Amino acid sequence: MKTKPENDTDLRIKVNRETARLPWVELEKHFAAGNVVFVAEGLDLVDVAVRISHDDKASIGAWMAAGQVAKVSDEQAQSWLAAGAALWAVVVSPFVLVQEDKRAAPPAVSPGKRTIH
């Protein structure tokens, strides 16, 4: 019987150990080959990698339809390059999944609210 993605603790541990924070410049060659996939902040990078490894078409399809998982656009790549961004990354061959560092993101400011200095 095949292990369900949410119960595959061995793969989850392996993926977690292989996840690293890398400068975008080290990922550009993979982007040029069309192999870099963006994972939105609200998703768990390790969970997405495990589900891709298990070919969980339902979850992947839903995330793609919602724009939460997608190939990195030229505009996003240029933005990361200009910012000298470092991203969390993990390989799920042939893809490199990337996610912005939540700690590095500037705080969100709601429209209409001001910060008093």
N, CA, C and O atoms as a printed pandas DataFrame, in Angstrom:
     atom_number atom_name residue_name chain_id  residue_number  x_coord  y_coord  z_coord
0              1         N          MET        A               1    0.843   -1.182    0.000
1              2        CA          MET        A               1    0.000    0.000    0.000
2              3         C          MET        A               1    0.887    1.243    0.000
3              4         O          MET        A               1    1.860    1.328    0.749
4              5         N          LYS        A               2    0.539    2.190   -0.838
5              6        CA          LYS        A               2    1.306    3.425   -0.978
6              7         C          LYS        A               2    1.008    4.381    0.178
7              8         O          LYS        A               2   -0.142    4.527    0.592
8              9         N          THR        A               3    2.047    5.023    0.690
9             10        CA          THR        A               3    1.903    5.983    1.775
10            11         C          THR        A               3    1.276    7.266    1.248
11            12         O          THR        A               3    1.643    7.747    0.176
12            13         N          LYS        A               4    0.333    7.816    1.999
13            14        CA          LYS        A               4   -0.269    9.096    1.636
14            15         C          LYS        A               4    0.749   10.198    1.902
15            16         O          LYS        A               4    1.550   10.085    2.829
16            17         N          PRO        A               5    0.730   11.273    1.095
17            18        CA          PRO        A               5    1.710   12.354    1.282
18            19         C          PRO        A               5    1.746   12.904    2.703
19            20         O          PRO        A               5    2.821   13.162    3.243
20            21         N          GLU        A               6    0.566   13.086    3.313
21            22        CA          GLU        A               6    0.541   13.664    4.654
22            23         C          GLU        A               6    1.111   12.724    5.720
23            24         O          GLU        A               6    1.437   13.164    6.822
24            25         N          ASN        A               7    1.232   11.431    5.395
25            26        CA          ASN        A               7    1.771   10.455    6.350
26            27         C          ASN        A               7    3.198   10.021    6.031
27            28         O          ASN        A               7    3.763    9.196    6.749
28            29         N          ASP        A               8    3.779   10.552    4.985
29            30        CA          ASP        A               8    5.122   10.137    4.568
30            31         C          ASP        A               8    6.179   10.910    5.362
31            32         O          ASP        A               8    6.812   11.831    4.847
32            33         N          THR        A               9    6.350   10.520    6.607
33            34        CA          THR        A               9    7.276   11.246    7.484
34            35         C          THR        A               9    8.727   11.099    7.042
35            36         O          THR        A               9    9.513   12.033    7.202
36            37         N          ASP        A              10    9.095    9.953    6.492
37            38        CA          ASP        A              10   10.478    9.772    6.042
38            39         C          ASP        A              10   10.826   10.764    4.938
39            40         O          ASP        A              10   11.876   11.404    4.981
40            41         N          LEU        A              11    9.943   10.889    3.952
41            42        CA          LEU        A              11   10.191   11.837    2.866
42            43         C          LEU        A              11   10.145   13.273    3.390
43            44         O          LEU        A              11   10.953   14.107    2.981
44            45         N          ARG        A              12    9.216   13.561    4.280
45            46        CA          ARG        A              12    9.100   14.901    4.853
46            47         C          ARG        A              12   10.398   15.295    5.572
47            48         O          ARG        A              12   10.864   16.426    5.434
48            49         N          ILE        A              13   10.978   14.370    6.334
49            50        CA          ILE        A              13   12.248   14.627    7.035
50            51         C          ILE        A              13   13.367   14.839    6.028
51            52         O          ILE        A              13   14.180   15.750    6.187
52            53         N          LYS        A              14   13.416   14.005    4.992
53            54        CA          LYS        A              14   14.454   14.129    3.952
54            55         C          LYS        A              14   14.361   15.487    3.254
55            56         O          LYS        A              14   15.370   16.172    3.089
56            57         N          VAL        A              15   13.164   15.872    2.848
57            58        CA          VAL        A              15   12.959   17.145    2.153
58            59         C          VAL        A              15   13.327   18.309    3.071
59            60         O          VAL        A              15   13.974   19.263    2.638
60            61         N          ASN        A              16   12.924   18.232    4.320
61            62        CA          ASN        A              16   13.236   19.298    5.270
62            63         C          ASN        A              16   14.751   19.480    5.404
63            64         O          ASN        A              16   15.240   20.608    5.447
64            65         N          ARG        A              17   15.485   18.376    5.469
65            66        CA          ARG        A              17   16.948   18.441    5.576
66            67         C          ARG        A              17   17.597   19.007    4.326
67            68         O          ARG        A              17   18.673   19.601    4.401
68            69         N          GLU        A              18   16.958   18.831    3.179
69            70        CA          GLU        A              18   17.522   19.286    1.907
70            71         C          GLU        A              18   17.085   20.704    1.539
71            72         O          GLU        A              18   17.480   21.222    0.495
72            73         N          THR        A              19   16.286   21.321    2.378
73            74        CA          THR        A              19   15.818   22.682    2.134
74            75         C          THR        A              19   16.864   23.670    2.632
75            76         O          THR        A              19   17.379   23.536    3.742
76            77         N          ALA        A              20   17.172   24.663    1.801
77            78        CA          ALA        A              20   18.199   25.646    2.174
78            79         C          ALA        A              20   17.804   27.023    1.676
79            80         O          ALA        A              20   17.013   27.171    0.745
80            81         N          ARG        A              21   18.370   28.012    2.315
81            82        CA          ARG        A              21   18.168   29.402    1.887
82            83         C          ARG        A              21   19.308   29.756    0.939
83            84         O          ARG        A              21   20.478   29.708    1.317
84            85         N          LEU        A              22   18.957   30.115   -0.303
85            86        CA          LEU        A              22   19.967   30.379   -1.336
86            87         C          LEU        A              22   19.754   31.741   -1.972
87            88         O          LEU        A              22   18.619   32.186   -2.137
88            89         N          PRO        A              23   20.858   32.405   -2.331
89            90        CA          PRO        A              23   20.720   33.652   -3.084
90            91         C          PRO        A              23   20.138   33.355   -4.465
91            92         O          PRO        A              23   20.448   32.334   -5.078
92            93         N          TRP        A              24   19.285   34.271   -4.944
93            94        CA          TRP        A              24   18.666   34.083   -6.256
94            95         C          TRP        A              24   19.713   33.854   -7.344
95            96         O          TRP        A              24   19.478   33.069   -8.263
96            97         N          VAL        A              25   20.852   34.517   -7.258
97            98        CA          VAL        A              25   21.860   34.367   -8.314
98            99         C          VAL        A              25   22.302   32.917   -8.475
99           100         O          VAL        A              25   22.700   32.517   -9.569
100          101         N          GLU        A              26   22.239   32.117   -7.403
101          102        CA          GLU        A              26   22.600   30.700   -7.497
102          103         C          GLU        A              26   21.492   29.861   -8.133
103          104         O          GLU        A              26   21.719   28.713   -8.515
104          105         N          LEU        A              27   20.314   30.428   -8.243
105          106        CA          LEU        A              27   19.177   29.704   -8.813
106          107         C          LEU        A              27   18.887   30.105  -10.259
107          108         O          LEU        A              27   18.066   29.479  -10.930
108          109         N          GLU        A              28   19.562   31.150  -10.735
109          110        CA          GLU        A              28   19.269   31.678  -12.076
110          111         C          GLU        A              28   19.453   30.658  -13.191
111          112         O          GLU        A              28   18.670   30.646  -14.141
112          113         N          LYS        A              29   20.453   29.814  -13.101
113          114        CA          LYS        A              29   20.663   28.829  -14.179
114          115         C          LYS        A              29   19.495   27.852  -14.252
115          116         O          LYS        A              29   19.142   27.386  -15.335
116          117         N          HIS        A              30   18.894   27.538  -13.106
117          118        CA          HIS        A              30   17.719   26.657  -13.100
118          119         C          HIS        A              30   16.502   27.392  -13.652
119          120         O          HIS        A              30   15.664   26.801  -14.333
120          121         N          PHE        A              31   16.413   28.697  -13.350
121          122        CA          PHE        A              31   15.346   29.525  -13.904
122          123         C          PHE        A              31   15.469   29.581  -15.424
123          124         O          PHE        A              31   14.470   29.462  -16.134
124          125         N          ALA        A              32   16.695   29.761  -15.926
125          126        CA          ALA        A              32   16.918   29.834  -17.373
126          127         C          ALA        A              32   16.497   28.540  -18.066
127          128         O          ALA        A              32   16.102   28.554  -19.231
128          129         N          ALA        A              33   16.584   27.432  -17.349
129          130        CA          ALA        A              33   16.166   26.139  -17.911
130          131         C          ALA        A              33   14.666   25.900  -17.752
131          132         O          ALA        A              33   14.144   24.883  -18.209
132          133         N          GLY        A              34   13.962   26.855  -17.092
133          134        CA          GLY        A              34   12.519   26.734  -16.919
134          135         C          GLY        A              34   12.102   25.802  -15.800
135          136         O          GLY        A              34   10.983   25.289  -15.802
136          137         N          ASN        A              35   12.998   25.576  -14.836
137          138        CA          ASN        A              35   12.736   24.585  -13.801
138          139         C          ASN        A              35   12.440   25.148  -12.413
139          140         O          ASN        A              35   12.340   24.380  -11.456
140          141         N          VAL        A              36   12.296   26.465  -12.277
141          142        CA          VAL        A              36   12.064   27.041  -10.952
142          143         C          VAL        A              36   10.575   27.317  -10.772
143          144         O          VAL        A              36    9.936   27.968  -11.599
144          145         N          VAL        A              37   10.047   26.802   -9.669
145          146        CA          VAL        A              37    8.628   26.914   -9.364
146          147         C          VAL        A              37    8.470   27.693   -8.064
147          148         O          VAL        A              37    9.084   27.358   -7.051
148          149         N          PHE        A              38    7.644   28.735   -8.101
149          150        CA          PHE        A              38    7.362   29.581   -6.946
150          151         C          PHE        A              38    6.263   28.954   -6.095
151          152         O          PHE        A              38    5.256   28.472   -6.612
152          153         N          VAL        A              39    6.477   28.969   -4.784
153          154        CA          VAL        A              39    5.472   28.506   -3.822
154          155         C          VAL        A              39    5.080   29.710   -2.971
155          156         O          VAL        A              39    5.941   30.339   -2.356
156          157         N          ALA        A              40    3.802   30.031   -2.932
157          158        CA          ALA        A              40    3.303   31.201   -2.207
158          159         C          ALA        A              40    3.558   31.080   -0.706
159          160         O          ALA        A              40    3.682   29.984   -0.160
160          161         N          GLU        A              41    3.632   32.231   -0.069
161          162        CA          GLU        A              41    3.936   32.324    1.357
162          163         C          GLU        A              41    2.984   31.523    2.241
163          164         O          GLU        A              41    3.410   30.972    3.256
164          165         N          GLY        A              42    1.731   31.450    1.884
165          166        CA          GLY        A              42    0.755   30.759    2.722
166          167         C          GLY        A              42    0.877   29.248    2.730
167          168         O          GLY        A              42    0.238   28.582    3.545
168          169         N          LEU        A              43    1.680   28.699    1.843
169          170        CA          LEU        A              43    1.860   27.249    1.776
170          171         C          LEU        A              43    3.146   26.839    2.476
171          172         O          LEU        A              43    4.076   27.635    2.607
172          173         N          ASP        A              44    3.189   25.599    2.920
173          174        CA          ASP        A              44    4.381   25.027    3.528
174          175         C          ASP        A              44    5.243   24.444    2.410
175          176         O          ASP        A              44    4.817   23.526    1.708
176          177         N          LEU        A              45    6.445   24.974    2.246
177          178        CA          LEU        A              45    7.335   24.548    1.162
178          179         C          LEU        A              45    7.599   23.047    1.207
179          180         O          LEU        A              45    7.586   22.386    0.169
180          181         N          VAL        A              46    7.837   22.508    2.388
181          182        CA          VAL        A              46    8.109   21.074    2.530
182          183         C          VAL        A              46    6.887   20.257    2.129
183          184         O          VAL        A              46    7.019   19.246    1.439
184          185         N          ASP        A              47    5.705   20.683    2.551
185          186        CA          ASP        A              47    4.481   19.966    2.193
186          187         C          ASP        A              47    4.272   19.966    0.681
187          188         O          ASP        A              47    3.916   18.938    0.105
188          189         N          VAL        A              48    4.488   21.099    0.042
189          190        CA          VAL        A              48    4.342   21.171   -1.416
190          191         C          VAL        A              48    5.327   20.216   -2.087
191          192         O          VAL        A              48    4.955   19.501   -3.018
192          193         N          ALA        A              49    6.566   20.197   -1.631
193          194        CA          ALA        A              49    7.580   19.303   -2.213
194          195         C          ALA        A              49    7.189   17.837   -2.050
195          196         O          ALA        A              49    7.341   17.045   -2.979
196          197         N          VAL        A              50    6.690   17.479   -0.879
197          198        CA          VAL        A              50    6.270   16.093   -0.634
198          199         C          VAL        A              50    5.110   15.729   -1.557
199          200         O          VAL        A              50    5.083   14.636   -2.124
200          201         N          ARG        A              51    4.161   16.636   -1.705
201          202        CA          ARG        A              51    2.996   16.343   -2.556
202          203         C          ARG        A              51    3.377   16.260   -4.037
203          204         O          ARG        A              51    2.796   15.469   -4.780
204          205         N          ILE        A              52    4.339   17.063   -4.465
205          206        CA          ILE        A              52    4.817   16.948   -5.842
206          207         C          ILE        A              52    5.530   15.605   -6.016
207          208         O          ILE        A              52    5.353   14.934   -7.033
208          209         N          SER        A              53    6.324   15.219   -5.038
209          210        CA          SER        A              53    7.007   13.923   -5.095
210          211         C          SER        A              53    6.025   12.766   -5.201
211          212         O          SER        A              53    6.305   11.759   -5.853
212          213         N          HIS        A              54    4.873   12.917   -4.557
213          214        CA          HIS        A              54    3.833   11.887   -4.587
214          215         C          HIS        A              54    2.882   12.047   -5.769
215          216         O          HIS        A              54    1.939   11.269   -5.921
216          217         N          ASP        A              55    3.126   13.052   -6.604
217          218        CA          ASP        A              55    2.271   13.334   -7.755
218          219         C          ASP        A              55    0.813   13.518   -7.337
219          220         O          ASP        A              55   -0.101   12.960   -7.946
220          221         N          ASP        A              56    0.617   14.317   -6.278
221          222        CA          ASP        A              56   -0.710   14.620   -5.749
222          223         C          ASP        A              56   -1.367   15.661   -6.658
223          224         O          ASP        A              56   -1.353   16.859   -6.373
224          225         N          LYS        A              57   -1.937   15.175   -7.750
225          226        CA          LYS        A              57   -2.498   16.057   -8.780
226          227         C          LYS        A              57   -3.604   16.971   -8.246
227          228         O          LYS        A              57   -3.712   18.119   -8.676
228          229         N          ALA        A              58   -4.416   16.485   -7.326
229          230        CA          ALA        A              58   -5.523   17.298   -6.806
230          231         C          ALA        A              58   -4.994   18.530   -6.066
231          232         O          ALA        A              58   -5.442   19.647   -6.326
232          233         N          SER        A              59   -4.051   18.335   -5.155
233          234        CA          SER        A              59   -3.498   19.471   -4.396
234          235         C          SER        A              59   -2.731   20.415   -5.313
235          236         O          SER        A              59   -2.905   21.631   -5.241
236          237         N          ILE        A              60   -1.888   19.861   -6.168
237          238        CA          ILE        A              60   -1.068   20.681   -7.057
238          239         C          ILE        A              60   -1.951   21.491   -7.999
239          240         O          ILE        A              60   -1.718   22.682   -8.206
240          241         N          GLY        A              61   -2.960   20.847   -8.566
241          242        CA          GLY        A              61   -3.889   21.526   -9.477
242          243         C          GLY        A              61   -4.630   22.663   -8.793
243          244         O          GLY        A              61   -4.804   23.735   -9.373
244          245         N          ALA        A              62   -5.068   22.430   -7.553
245          246        CA          ALA        A              62   -5.779   23.475   -6.804
246          247         C          ALA        A              62   -4.850   24.651   -6.517
247          248         O          ALA        A              62   -5.251   25.807   -6.657
248          249         N          TRP        A              63   -3.611   24.365   -6.117
249          250        CA          TRP        A              63   -2.654   25.441   -5.837
250          251         C          TRP        A              63   -2.331   26.232   -7.098
251          252         O          TRP        A              63   -2.219   27.458   -7.065
252          253         N          MET        A              64   -2.181   25.516   -8.213
253          254        CA          MET        A              64   -1.883   26.205   -9.475
254          255         C          MET        A              64   -3.069   27.077   -9.898
255          256         O          MET        A              64   -2.878   28.211  -10.338
256          257         N          ALA        A              65   -4.270   26.562   -9.768
257          258        CA          ALA        A              65   -5.466   27.326  -10.138
258          259         C          ALA        A              65   -5.604   28.580   -9.285
259          260         O          ALA        A              65   -6.102   29.603   -9.754
260          261         N          ALA        A              66   -5.160   28.498   -8.024
261          262        CA          ALA        A              66   -5.240   29.640   -7.115
262          263         C          ALA        A              66   -4.035   30.569   -7.238
263          264         O          ALA        A              66   -3.968   31.593   -6.558
264          265         N          GLY        A              67   -3.079   30.214   -8.109
265          266        CA          GLY        A              67   -1.881   31.037   -8.281
266          267         C          GLY        A              67   -0.888   30.902   -7.141
267          268         O          GLY        A              67   -0.005   31.746   -6.991
268          269         N          GLN        A              68   -1.016   29.850   -6.329
269          270        CA          GLN        A              68   -0.125   29.648   -5.186
270          271         C          GLN        A              68    1.127   28.859   -5.550
271          272         O          GLN        A              68    2.120   28.895   -4.822
272          273         N          VAL        A              69    1.084   28.156   -6.660
273          274        CA          VAL        A              69    2.230   27.415   -7.184
274          275         C          VAL        A              69    2.286   27.704   -8.679
275          276         O          VAL        A              69    1.311   27.480   -9.398
276          277         N          ALA        A              70    3.430   28.202   -9.144
277          278        CA          ALA        A              70    3.553   28.568  -10.560
278          279         C          ALA        A              70    5.022   28.681  -10.936
279          280         O          ALA        A              70    5.887   28.884  -10.084
280          281         N          LYS        A              71    5.281   28.548  -12.218
281          282        CA          LYS        A              71    6.639   28.816  -12.686
282          283         C          LYS        A              71    6.969   30.274  -12.423
283          284         O          LYS        A              71    6.104   31.143  -12.532
284          285         N          VAL        A              72    8.214   30.537  -12.077
285          286        CA          VAL        A              72    8.649   31.901  -11.787
286          287         C          VAL        A              72    8.610   32.720  -13.073
287          288         O          VAL        A              72    9.107   32.284  -14.112
288          289         N          SER        A              73    8.022   33.900  -12.998
289          290        CA          SER        A              73    7.931   34.788  -14.163
290          291         C          SER        A              73    9.242   35.553  -14.349
291          292         O          SER        A              73   10.052   35.655  -13.428
292          293         N          ASP        A              74    9.431   36.081  -15.542
293          294        CA          ASP        A              74   10.605   36.917  -15.818
294          295         C          ASP        A              74   10.635   38.128  -14.890
295          296         O          ASP        A              74   11.692   38.520  -14.396
296          297         N          GLU        A              75    9.461   38.715  -14.660
297          298        CA          GLU        A              75    9.377   39.897  -13.808
298          299         C          GLU        A              75    9.802   39.582  -12.374
299          300         O          GLU        A              75   10.522   40.359  -11.747
300          301         N          GLN        A              76    9.350   38.430  -11.860
301          302        CA          GLN        A              76    9.707   38.049  -10.500
302          303         C          GLN        A              76   11.199   37.774  -10.401
303          304         O          GLN        A              76   11.844   38.167   -9.429
304          305         N          ALA        A              77   11.745   37.104  -11.401
305          306        CA          ALA        A              77   13.178   36.810  -11.409
306          307         C          ALA        A              77   13.996   38.096  -11.418
307          308         O          ALA        A              77   14.991   38.207  -10.701
308          309         N          GLN        A              78   13.578   39.069  -12.231
309          310        CA          GLN        A              78   14.292   40.346  -12.285
310          311         C          GLN        A              78   14.197   41.086  -10.954
311          312         O          GLN        A              78   15.162   41.712  -10.517
312          313         N          SER        A              79   13.039   41.013  -10.316
313          314        CA          SER        A              79   12.847   41.661   -9.023
314          315         C          SER        A              79   13.755   41.045   -7.963
315          316         O          SER        A              79   14.375   41.771   -7.186
316          317         N          TRP        A              80   13.840   39.725   -7.921
317          318        CA          TRP        A              80   14.706   39.048   -6.958
318          319         C          TRP        A              80   16.170   39.361   -7.216
319          320         O          TRP        A              80   16.949   39.528   -6.278
320          321         N          LEU        A              81   16.545   39.442   -8.493
321          322        CA          LEU        A              81   17.925   39.766   -8.840
322          323         C          LEU        A              81   18.272   41.180   -8.376
323          324         O          LEU        A              81   19.314   41.404   -7.761
324          325         N          ALA        A              82   17.391   42.122   -8.677
325          326        CA          ALA        A              82   17.626   43.521   -8.302
326          327         C          ALA        A              82   17.693   43.697   -6.786
327          328         O          ALA        A              82   18.445   44.536   -6.290
328          329         N          ALA        A              83   16.909   42.908   -6.052
329          330        CA          ALA        A              83   16.861   43.024   -4.592
330          331         C          ALA        A              83   17.953   42.219   -3.901
331          332         O          ALA        A              83   18.131   42.330   -2.687
332          333         N          GLY        A              84   18.690   41.404   -4.668
333          334        CA          GLY        A              84   19.675   40.526   -4.047
334          335         C          GLY        A              84   19.002   39.526   -3.118
335          336         O          GLY        A              84   19.533   39.196   -2.057
336          337         N          ALA        A              85   17.842   39.050   -3.521
337          338        CA          ALA        A              85   17.015   38.194   -2.669
338          339         C          ALA        A              85   17.648   36.835   -2.402
339          340         O          ALA        A              85   18.370   36.281   -3.231
340          341         N          ALA        A              86   17.352   36.325   -1.220
341          342        CA          ALA        A              86   17.667   34.945   -0.855
342          343         C          ALA        A              86   16.330   34.249   -0.630
343          344         O          ALA        A              86   15.440   34.796    0.021
344          345         N          LEU        A              87   16.196   33.049   -1.165
345          346        CA          LEU        A              87   14.939   32.312   -1.109
346          347         C          LEU        A              87   15.157   30.941   -0.489
347          348         O          LEU        A              87   16.243   30.368   -0.579
348          349         N          TRP        A              88   14.112   30.425    0.139
349          350        CA          TRP        A              88   14.149   29.040    0.567
350          351         C          TRP        A              88   13.978   28.185   -0.685
351          352         O          TRP        A              88   13.134   28.485   -1.530
352          353         N          ALA        A              89   14.758   27.142   -0.808
353          354        CA          ALA        A              89   14.714   26.311   -2.017
354          355         C          ALA        A              89   14.886   24.839   -1.666
355          356         O          ALA        A              89   15.577   24.478   -0.713
356          357         N          VAL        A              90   14.241   24.011   -2.459
357          358        CA          VAL        A              90   14.391   22.564   -2.339
358          359         C          VAL        A              90   14.181   21.962   -3.722
359          360         O          VAL        A              90   13.351   22.437   -4.496
360          361         N          VAL        A              91   14.935   20.919   -4.023
361          362        CA          VAL        A              91   14.846   20.256   -5.322
362          363         C          VAL        A              91   13.866   19.093   -5.244
363          364         O          VAL        A              91   13.952   18.235   -4.365
364          365         N          VAL        A              92   12.939   19.091   -6.186
365          366        CA          VAL        A              92   12.074   17.942   -6.455
366          367         C          VAL        A              92   12.239   17.735   -7.948
367          368         O          VAL        A              92   11.502   18.303   -8.754
368          369         N          SER        A              93   13.199   16.927   -8.299
369          370        CA          SER        A              93   13.639   16.780   -9.681
370          371         C          SER        A              93   12.464   16.571  -10.633
371          372         O          SER        A              93   11.601   15.732  -10.375
372          373         N          PRO        A              94   12.424   17.321  -11.721
373          374        CA          PRO        A              94   13.452   18.221  -12.259
374          375         C          PRO        A              94   13.295   19.670  -11.793
375          376         O          PRO        A              94   13.958   20.564  -12.319
376          377         N          PHE        A              95   12.427   19.905  -10.816
377          378        CA          PHE        A              95   12.118   21.273  -10.402
378          379         C          PHE        A              95   12.912   21.709   -9.170
379          380         O          PHE        A              95   13.355   20.899   -8.356
380          381         N          VAL        A              96   13.067   23.030   -9.076
381          382        CA          VAL        A              96   13.567   23.657   -7.861
382          383         C          VAL        A              96   12.422   24.518   -7.352
383          384         O          VAL        A              96   12.027   25.487   -8.001
384          385         N          LEU        A              97   11.894   24.160   -6.189
385          386        CA          LEU        A              97   10.809   24.933   -5.593
386          387         C          LEU        A              97   11.424   26.045   -4.765
387          388         O          LEU        A              97   12.384   25.814   -4.029
388          389         N          VAL        A              98   10.882   27.249   -4.879
389          390        CA          VAL        A              98   11.397   28.388   -4.118
390          391         C          VAL        A              98   10.260   29.097   -3.403
391          392         O          VAL        A              98    9.112   29.102   -3.848
392          393         N          GLN        A              99   10.626   29.695   -2.274
393          394        CA          GLN        A              99    9.655   30.463   -1.502
394          395         C          GLN        A              99   10.391   31.621   -0.853
395          396         O          GLN        A              99   11.497   31.457   -0.339
396          397         N          GLU        A             100    9.770   32.791   -0.882
397          398        CA          GLU        A             100   10.385   33.955   -0.265
398          399         C          GLU        A             100   10.508   33.740    1.230
399          400         O          GLU        A             100    9.664   33.092    1.849
400          401         N          ASP        A             101   11.560   34.283    1.799
401          402        CA          ASP        A             101   11.797   34.194    3.234
402          403         C          ASP        A             101   10.792   35.090    3.934
403          404         O          ASP        A             101   10.787   36.303    3.726
404          405         N          LYS        A             102    9.947   34.505    4.755
405          406        CA          LYS        A             102    8.898   35.276    5.430
406          407         C          LYS        A             102    9.476   36.343    6.346
407          408         O          LYS        A             102    8.865   37.395    6.532
408          409         N          ARG        A             103   10.643   36.085    6.919
409          410        CA          ARG        A             103   11.276   37.061    7.810
410          411         C          ARG        A             103   11.809   38.260    7.049
411          412         O          ARG        A             103   11.922   39.349    7.612
412          413         N          ALA        A             104   12.141   38.076    5.766
413          414        CA          ALA        A             104   12.740   39.149    4.974
414          415         C          ALA        A             104   11.694   40.085    4.372
415          416         O          ALA        A             104   12.024   41.181    3.919
416          417         N          ALA        A             105   10.448   39.656    4.368
417          418        CA          ALA        A             105    9.396   40.464    3.740
418          419         C          ALA        A             105    9.106   41.698    4.588
419          420         O          ALA        A             105    9.045   41.604    5.814
420          421         N          PRO        A             106    8.926   42.859    3.946
421          422        CA          PRO        A             106    8.594   44.068    4.699
422          423         C          PRO        A             106    7.204   43.931    5.304
423          424         O          PRO        A             106    6.360   43.235    4.740
424          425         N          PRO        A             107    6.943   44.575    6.435
425          426        CA          PRO        A             107    5.618   44.468    7.033
426          427         C          PRO        A             107    4.553   45.069    6.126
427          428         O          PRO        A             107    4.758   46.101    5.488
428          429         N          ALA        A             108    3.424   44.401    6.089
429          430        CA          ALA        A             108    2.319   44.886    5.257
430          431         C          ALA        A             108    1.651   46.062    5.954
431          432         O          ALA        A             108    1.483   46.068    7.174
432          433         N          VAL        A             109    1.281   47.041    5.169
433          434        CA          VAL        A             109    0.572   48.201    5.695
434          435         C          VAL        A             109   -0.795   48.225    5.039
435          436         O          VAL        A             109   -0.910   48.217    3.813
436          437         N          SER        A             110   -1.817   48.253    5.855
437          438        CA          SER        A             110   -3.176   48.275    5.324
438          439         C          SER        A             110   -3.454   49.623    4.695
439          440         O          SER        A             110   -3.004   50.648    5.207
440          441         N          PRO        A             111   -4.203   49.643    3.572
441          442        CA          PRO        A             111   -4.557   50.929    2.960
442          443         C          PRO        A             111   -5.327   51.773    3.972
443          444         O          PRO        A             111   -6.189   51.270    4.691
444          445         N          GLY        A             112   -5.004   53.053    4.015
445          446        CA          GLY        A             112   -5.698   53.960    4.903
446          447         C          GLY        A             112   -5.081   54.066    6.286
447          448         O          GLY        A             112   -5.434   54.968    7.046
448          449         N          LYS        A             113   -4.172   53.171    6.628
449          450        CA          LYS        A             113   -3.523   53.236    7.946
450          451         C          LYS        A             113   -2.152   53.854    7.781
451          452         O          LYS        A             113   -1.466   53.616    6.787
452          453         N          ARG        A             114   -1.766   54.635    8.744
453          454        CA          ARG        A             114   -0.463   55.290    8.694
454          455         C          ARG        A             114    0.343   54.905    9.917
455          456         O          ARG        A             114   -0.197   54.619   10.986
456          457         N          THR        A             115    1.634   54.908    9.730
457          458        CA          THR        A             115    2.533   54.682   10.844
458          459         C          THR        A             115    2.988   56.028   11.346
459          460         O          THR        A             115    3.444   56.861   10.563
460          461         N          ILE        A             116    2.873   56.254   12.643
461          462        CA          ILE        A             116    3.292   57.521   13.217
462          463         C          ILE        A             116    4.699   57.357   13.759
463          464         O          ILE        A             116    4.970   56.428   14.519
464          465         N          HIS        A             117    5.592   58.252   13.374
465          466        CA          HIS        A             117    6.993   58.181   13.823
466          467         C          HIS        A             117    7.270   59.207   14.862
467          468         O          HIS        A             117    8.394   59.297   15.356
